[in-house]
Amino acid sequence: MRWENNAKWLGFVCLVSVVLAACSPASTLPAPPPATQPGLAATGAVSIPPVPSLTLDQLKNMDVQLVANDKHPTVKLSNGEYKAGAAAGSPDYADVKLVPDFVALGDLNGDGREDAAFLLSENYGGSGVFVSLIPVLNQDGNPVQAGGILIDDRPKITGLEIQDGRINFTGNVHGPNDPACCAAQPVVESYRVTSGGPVPWGVVTTTPNGEQRVIKIDSPASGSVVAAGPVQVKGSYTVSPFENTLAYRVTDEAGVELGTGSIQAQGEMGKPGTFDGTVDLSAAPAGSSVWVSVSDKSAADGSTLAMDTVMLVIK
């Protein structure tokens, strides 16, 4: 779901949960008052107050921690902007803007409340305009930033949405041979929000001849329970990687890296194929959840050309 500039204000979305006292433990809910008339049933219903949806006005006037600035200061937006410094050449110059045409709504953390995500541009006096993804959680109707991640310098943005708990960005970013002015690599990038902020979940890019580079992990399925140690990972890809080698990465729920390695691809150069390799999960503690990503890295600049991720639970 997306707000455009001329979008109407969204109404409040209410989440009402009714819990019958008869089905709840006595230690959780107080006992209902006794019936004073024969046949009067005490329901003991408990109503959760509705949580208002976030509004565009809230997002345009919230505190935001900057991403592209090396010091990552927190500033307050005013009508979607923050400005500092008298001129572009001054050392404290900053021109920060919420990109107005791309604001997405949806549940990011599974609590049933409508969260948000928007794109933030930062310019510090040079030609670069650095665009970052900012997820925002709905905490009792108030917007709270959940980290941020840089997308690119002057990307061409075509879409931003929240779907199935993921933030999906579509547009053009810089490919290995693109000049600084002109991002020309079509991408679809998806992110999930963790306690450490947004982290990449999937990447699809398009080759110069129009083929989509897609990686899909078939096994183990996301949500599977596995033992710590070696785990076999199988899947497929649409365009073979450089030297038929894919990379894997294991992180915890906060995005902390637990392991990396390579998986050999099986297929002809430039053609679709499959992969079947072993991923080391020995660094993952029992009872934790880890993310396993398999990706195709560019030999030219190390950027991600394709990626897929699964979440695994360590028993």
C-alpha positions as CSV (number, residue, x, y, z in Angstrom):
1,M,0.0,0.0,0.0
2,R,1.5,3.4,-0.9
3,W,0.8,7.0,-0.2
4,E,1.2,9.4,-3.2
5,N,1.5,13.1,-2.9
6,N,-2.1,13.6,-3.6
7,A,-3.3,10.7,-1.5
8,K,-6.2,11.2,0.9
9,W,-5.4,10.8,4.6
10,L,-5.8,7.2,5.7
11,G,-8.3,6.6,8.4
12,F,-7.6,5.1,11.7
13,V,-7.3,1.3,11.6
14,C,-8.5,-0.3,14.8
15,L,-7.5,-3.6,16.2
16,V,-10.0,-4.9,18.7
17,S,-9.5,-8.2,20.5
18,V,-12.2,-9.7,22.6
19,V,-11.1,-12.4,25.0
20,L,-13.6,-14.5,26.9
21,A,-12.7,-14.8,30.6
22,A,-14.0,-18.3,30.7
23,C,-11.2,-19.3,28.2
24,S,-8.4,-17.4,30.0
25,P,-6.4,-18.4,33.1
26,A,-7.6,-16.9,36.4
27,S,-4.1,-15.4,36.9
28,T,-4.4,-13.5,33.6
29,L,-7.7,-11.8,34.0
30,P,-9.6,-10.8,37.2
31,A,-12.7,-12.8,38.0
32,P,-15.9,-11.2,36.7
33,P,-18.4,-9.9,39.3
34,P,-21.0,-12.4,40.3
35,A,-24.4,-12.4,38.6
36,T,-27.0,-10.7,40.6
37,Q,-30.0,-12.0,38.7
38,P,-30.9,-15.6,37.9
39,G,-29.7,-16.6,34.5
40,L,-27.4,-13.6,34.1
41,A,-24.2,-14.7,32.4
42,A,-21.0,-12.7,33.2
43,T,-18.9,-12.6,30.1
44,G,-15.8,-10.9,31.5
45,A,-15.0,-9.5,28.1
46,V,-11.8,-7.4,27.9
47,S,-11.5,-4.8,25.2
48,I,-8.1,-3.7,23.9
49,P,-8.0,0.0,23.1
50,P,-7.7,0.7,19.4
51,V,-4.3,1.8,18.2
52,P,-4.4,4.6,15.6
53,S,-2.6,4.2,12.3
54,L,0.4,6.3,11.5
55,T,-0.3,9.4,9.4
56,L,1.8,11.1,6.8
57,D,1.9,14.2,8.9
58,Q,3.5,12.2,11.7
59,L,6.2,10.8,9.4
60,K,6.9,14.2,8.0
61,N,7.5,15.7,11.4
62,M,9.3,12.9,13.3
63,D,12.8,12.5,14.6
64,V,15.1,10.7,12.2
65,Q,18.6,9.3,12.6
66,L,20.5,10.0,9.4
67,V,22.1,7.2,7.4
68,A,24.5,8.7,4.9
69,N,26.1,11.1,7.4
70,D,29.1,9.4,8.9
71,K,28.2,10.7,12.4
72,H,24.5,9.5,12.1
73,P,23.0,12.4,14.0
74,T,19.3,12.5,14.8
75,V,17.4,15.4,13.4
76,K,13.8,16.5,13.5
77,L,11.9,16.8,10.2
78,S,9.6,19.7,9.6
79,N,7.0,19.1,7.0
80,G,9.3,16.4,5.6
81,E,12.5,18.4,5.5
82,Y,15.6,19.3,7.6
83,K,18.1,21.9,6.5
84,A,21.3,23.2,8.1
85,G,24.1,25.5,7.0
86,A,23.8,28.8,5.2
87,A,25.3,27.5,1.8
88,A,26.1,24.3,0.1
89,G,29.9,25.0,0.7
90,S,29.6,25.3,4.4
91,P,30.9,22.4,6.5
92,D,27.6,22.0,8.4
93,Y,25.4,22.1,5.3
94,A,22.7,19.5,5.1
95,D,19.6,19.1,2.9
96,V,17.5,16.2,4.1
97,K,14.1,15.3,2.7
98,L,11.5,12.6,3.0
99,V,10.8,11.4,-0.6
100,P,7.1,12.3,-0.7
101,D,5.9,10.0,-3.5
102,F,7.0,6.8,-1.9
103,V,5.6,6.0,1.6
104,A,4.4,2.5,2.3
105,L,2.1,1.1,5.0
106,G,1.9,-2.4,6.4
107,D,2.7,-4.6,9.4
108,L,6.5,-5.1,9.7
109,N,6.8,-6.9,13.1
110,G,3.7,-9.1,13.2
111,D,2.0,-7.2,16.0
112,G,-1.1,-6.5,13.9
113,R,-0.4,-2.8,13.8
114,E,0.1,-0.8,10.6
115,D,3.8,0.3,10.4
116,A,5.4,2.4,7.7
117,A,8.5,2.8,5.5
118,F,9.7,5.7,3.6
119,L,12.8,6.9,1.6
120,L,15.0,9.7,2.9
121,S,17.3,11.7,0.7
122,E,20.5,13.3,2.1
123,N,22.7,15.9,0.4
124,Y,25.7,17.5,2.0
125,G,26.7,20.1,-0.6
126,G,28.1,17.9,-3.3
127,S,26.5,16.2,-6.3
128,G,25.5,13.1,-4.4
129,V,22.0,12.7,-3.2
130,F,22.0,9.6,-1.0
131,V,18.7,7.8,-0.6
132,S,18.1,5.5,2.4
133,L,15.2,3.2,3.4
134,I,13.7,4.1,6.8
135,P,11.3,1.6,8.5
136,V,9.0,3.0,11.1
137,L,7.2,1.0,13.8
138,N,3.9,1.9,15.2
139,Q,4.2,2.1,19.0
140,D,0.8,3.0,20.5
141,G,0.1,5.3,17.5
142,N,3.5,7.0,17.6
143,P,6.2,6.6,14.9
144,V,9.5,5.1,16.0
145,Q,12.4,4.6,13.6
146,A,13.7,1.1,13.3
147,G,17.1,1.8,11.8
148,G,17.9,2.6,8.2
149,I,19.9,1.3,5.3
150,L,21.4,3.1,2.3
151,I,19.9,2.3,-1.1
152,D,22.2,4.2,-3.5
153,D,23.3,7.6,-4.6
154,R,20.6,9.1,-6.9
155,P,18.7,5.9,-7.6
156,K,15.7,6.0,-9.9
157,I,12.8,5.0,-7.7
158,T,9.7,3.3,-9.2
159,G,8.1,1.7,-6.2
160,L,8.0,1.0,-2.4
161,E,5.6,-1.3,-0.7
162,I,5.2,-3.5,2.4
163,Q,4.0,-7.0,1.7
164,D,4.1,-10.1,3.9
165,G,6.2,-8.3,6.5
166,R,8.8,-7.3,3.9
167,I,9.7,-3.9,2.5
168,N,10.1,-4.1,-1.3
169,F,12.0,-1.4,-3.2
170,T,12.0,-1.3,-7.0
171,G,13.9,1.0,-9.3
172,N,17.4,1.5,-10.8
173,V,20.6,1.6,-8.9
174,H,24.2,1.9,-10.0
175,G,25.6,-1.1,-11.9
176,P,29.4,-1.7,-12.1
177,N,29.8,0.4,-15.3
178,D,27.3,3.1,-14.6
179,P,28.5,6.7,-14.3
180,A,27.8,8.5,-11.0
181,C,25.0,10.6,-12.6
182,C,23.0,7.8,-14.0
183,A,21.9,4.6,-12.2
184,A,20.8,2.1,-14.8
185,Q,20.7,-1.3,-13.1
186,P,17.1,-2.4,-12.6
187,V,16.5,-4.1,-9.2
188,V,13.9,-5.4,-6.9
189,E,15.2,-5.4,-3.4
190,S,13.4,-6.7,-0.3
191,Y,14.2,-6.1,3.3
192,R,13.1,-7.4,6.7
193,V,13.2,-5.4,9.9
194,T,15.2,-6.9,12.8
195,S,16.2,-5.7,16.2
196,G,19.3,-4.3,14.4
197,G,17.4,-2.5,11.7
198,P,16.5,-3.4,8.1
199,V,18.5,-6.2,6.5
200,P,18.4,-7.4,2.9
201,W,16.2,-10.5,2.3
202,G,16.1,-10.8,-1.5
203,V,17.6,-9.2,-4.6
204,V,16.6,-9.6,-8.3
205,T,18.4,-7.7,-11.0
206,T,18.1,-7.6,-14.8
207,T,20.9,-8.4,-17.2
208,P,21.7,-6.1,-20.2
209,N,19.8,-8.5,-22.5
210,G,16.6,-8.4,-20.3
211,E,17.0,-11.6,-18.3
212,Q,16.2,-11.5,-14.6
213,R,18.8,-12.9,-12.2
214,V,16.8,-14.9,-9.6
215,I,18.0,-17.2,-6.9
216,K,15.6,-19.5,-5.0
217,I,16.4,-21.6,-2.0
218,D,14.2,-24.7,-2.2
219,S,15.5,-26.6,0.9
220,P,15.4,-26.2,3.8
221,A,12.2,-24.3,3.8
222,S,12.0,-21.0,5.7
223,G,10.9,-21.7,9.3
224,S,12.5,-25.2,9.4
225,V,14.0,-26.4,12.7
226,V,17.6,-27.7,12.2
227,A,20.5,-28.7,14.3
228,A,23.5,-26.5,14.7
229,G,26.4,-27.6,12.4
230,P,26.4,-28.5,8.7
231,V,23.1,-28.0,6.9
232,Q,22.5,-29.0,3.3
233,V,21.1,-26.1,1.2
234,K,19.5,-26.7,-2.3
235,G,18.0,-24.4,-4.8
236,S,18.1,-22.9,-8.3
237,Y,19.1,-19.8,-10.3
238,T,18.1,-18.4,-13.6
239,V,21.6,-17.1,-14.7
240,S,24.8,-18.9,-13.7
241,P,27.1,-16.9,-11.5
242,F,30.7,-15.9,-12.3
243,E,33.0,-19.0,-12.2
244,N,29.9,-21.0,-11.1
245,T,30.3,-19.9,-7.5
246,L,27.6,-18.6,-5.2
247,A,28.2,-17.1,-1.7
248,Y,26.3,-17.8,1.5
249,R,26.0,-15.8,4.7
250,V,24.6,-16.6,8.1
251,T,23.4,-13.9,10.4
252,D,21.4,-13.8,13.7
253,E,18.1,-12.0,14.1
254,A,20.0,-8.7,14.8
255,G,22.0,-9.0,11.5
256,V,25.2,-10.0,13.3
257,E,27.3,-12.2,11.0
258,L,27.8,-15.8,12.2
259,G,29.5,-17.3,9.1
260,T,30.2,-17.1,5.4
261,G,31.3,-19.4,2.7
262,S,30.8,-20.5,-0.9
263,I,28.5,-23.0,-2.7
264,Q,29.3,-24.5,-6.1
265,A,26.7,-23.9,-8.8
266,Q,25.8,-26.7,-11.3
267,G,25.0,-25.5,-14.8
268,E,26.3,-24.0,-18.0
269,M,27.7,-20.5,-18.1
270,G,25.0,-17.9,-18.6
271,K,22.2,-20.6,-18.3
272,P,19.8,-21.6,-15.5
273,G,21.0,-24.2,-13.1
274,T,20.9,-25.6,-9.6
275,F,23.0,-25.6,-6.4
276,D,23.5,-28.1,-3.6
277,G,25.9,-27.3,-0.9
278,T,26.6,-27.3,2.8
279,V,26.2,-24.2,5.1
280,D,27.9,-24.1,8.5
281,L,25.6,-23.2,11.3
282,S,27.9,-24.3,14.1
283,A,28.2,-20.8,15.5
284,A,24.4,-20.5,16.1
285,P,23.3,-21.1,19.7
286,A,20.5,-23.6,20.4
287,G,17.0,-22.0,20.5
288,S,18.0,-19.1,18.3
289,S,16.8,-18.1,14.8
290,V,19.3,-17.5,12.0
291,W,19.0,-16.1,8.5
292,V,20.8,-18.0,5.7
293,S,21.3,-16.1,2.4
294,V,22.6,-17.4,-0.9
295,S,23.7,-14.8,-3.3
296,D,25.4,-14.1,-6.7
297,K,28.1,-11.4,-6.3
298,S,29.3,-9.2,-9.1
299,A,33.0,-10.0,-10.0
300,A,33.3,-6.3,-11.1
301,D,32.4,-4.5,-7.8
302,G,31.1,-7.1,-5.3
303,S,27.6,-5.9,-5.5
304,T,24.7,-8.4,-5.1
305,L,23.2,-9.5,-8.4
306,A,20.7,-12.0,-6.9
307,M,19.9,-13.3,-3.5
308,D,17.4,-15.3,-1.5
309,T,17.1,-15.9,2.2
310,V,15.5,-18.4,4.6
311,M,15.0,-18.2,8.3
312,L,15.9,-21.3,10.3
313,V,15.4,-22.2,14.0
314,I,18.3,-23.9,15.7
315,K,17.2,-26.8,18.0
